[in-house]
């Protein structure tokens, strides 16, 4: 398909391959000098969706749950037991469950925008939003670590591996500081952003490329390739549904692991 697209573009018909510019959306409306974009509105909408669904699932709590309550409790239990308790430990995990549950559901809703008709834009394919979440997680796990161990004690915990002594520490301490304090939020953000960006870019390519080959290429021989492109787009959409869930889970799991390591007594 890529070869066909390249050949058609070379003939001068003007297919423009999607790229980073495809994610630069124009403002939907402006408030003074501030341009409010689609991604901004989706971020705000997702907060209402998470709060609304949580309220709906818990509004009629009963011993024998209905379908909405059962789904909400299952999801909550998954984060509470499978993420928070396993990663943080049974002593401290409960106080972080609300944040982890909110984080997971918020990321999940924003990810799945990418396959919702008419919305079709995953918010976290814009890295600024991901950096915001990663910065919040960074503040939380460093804050709880400093609160428990003290500032110097926390630095020691994060930079000096247990049992390590001697001149090797001259090399290890800067590396551990860089890895555990400075690099973690960047890698946490980039993992989520890169997967959402690449997946959405593929969906754009398959859909626009298929439409171009069928409708605008001017060559009927390209039409079957365009149909294949659409079919691949559908297949990638199903794959993206899995990736979107996994990235929300991985971001939440790593957040819990970082909190657990900040509260641990040994590095």
C-alpha positions, 0 to 999 in steps of 0.5 A: 500500500505504501508503494502505491501511495508513493507512486500516486503522489509522484504522479502529481495528484497530491496525496499528503501523508499524515504526520505530526501536523495532523495532531495540531487541531485548530481552535473550536472557539476562542476566549479572548486570546485563548484558543480552545481546541478539541483536545481541551474539550475532550479532557474536560469532558472526560472528567465529567464522564469519570465522575458521572459513571462513578456516581451512576455505578454507586448511586444505588449501592446494594448487597446484591449489585446491579449491572452498573454497580457490579461493573464499577466494583469490578473495576475498583477491585481490579485497581485496589487489589491488582495494582495498589495493594500488590505494588504498594503493600497492605500497610499503605495502599488504601490511601492511594487507591482513589488517586490510582482509580481516578488516574486509570479511568481518566486515562482510559476514557481519554484513550478510547476517544480515539475510536469513538465516532465523530470524536476520534482523537485520543487526548494523550496523543498530545504530549503536554497532557501526558506530561501534566499527569506524569508531573502529578505522579512525580510530585505524589511519590516524591512527596510521600517518600520525603514525608516518610523518610525525610529529605536526606533519607529519601535521597539516600534511599533513591540513590544508594542501592542496598548493600553497596559501599566503596568507590563504586558509589561515585558512579552509582549515586549520579546514575541512580539519581538520574534514573529514579528522580529525574528520568522517571516522569519523562519515561512515564509520559513518553511511553503513553504518548508514543503509543497513542500518537503512533496508533492514531497516526496509523489509523489516519494513514489507513483511512485517508490513504484508502479513501484517496486510492478509491476516490481520488487517485484516478486509477481504478487499479488502486481501488482494491489496495484502498479497500485493503487499506480500510480493512487494515484500518479496522484491524488496527482499530481492534489492536488499538483498543487493546493498546489503549487499555494496556497503556492506561494500566501500565501508567497506573501500575508504574505510578503505584510501583513508584509510590511503593518504592518511595515508601519502602525501607530499602532501595 
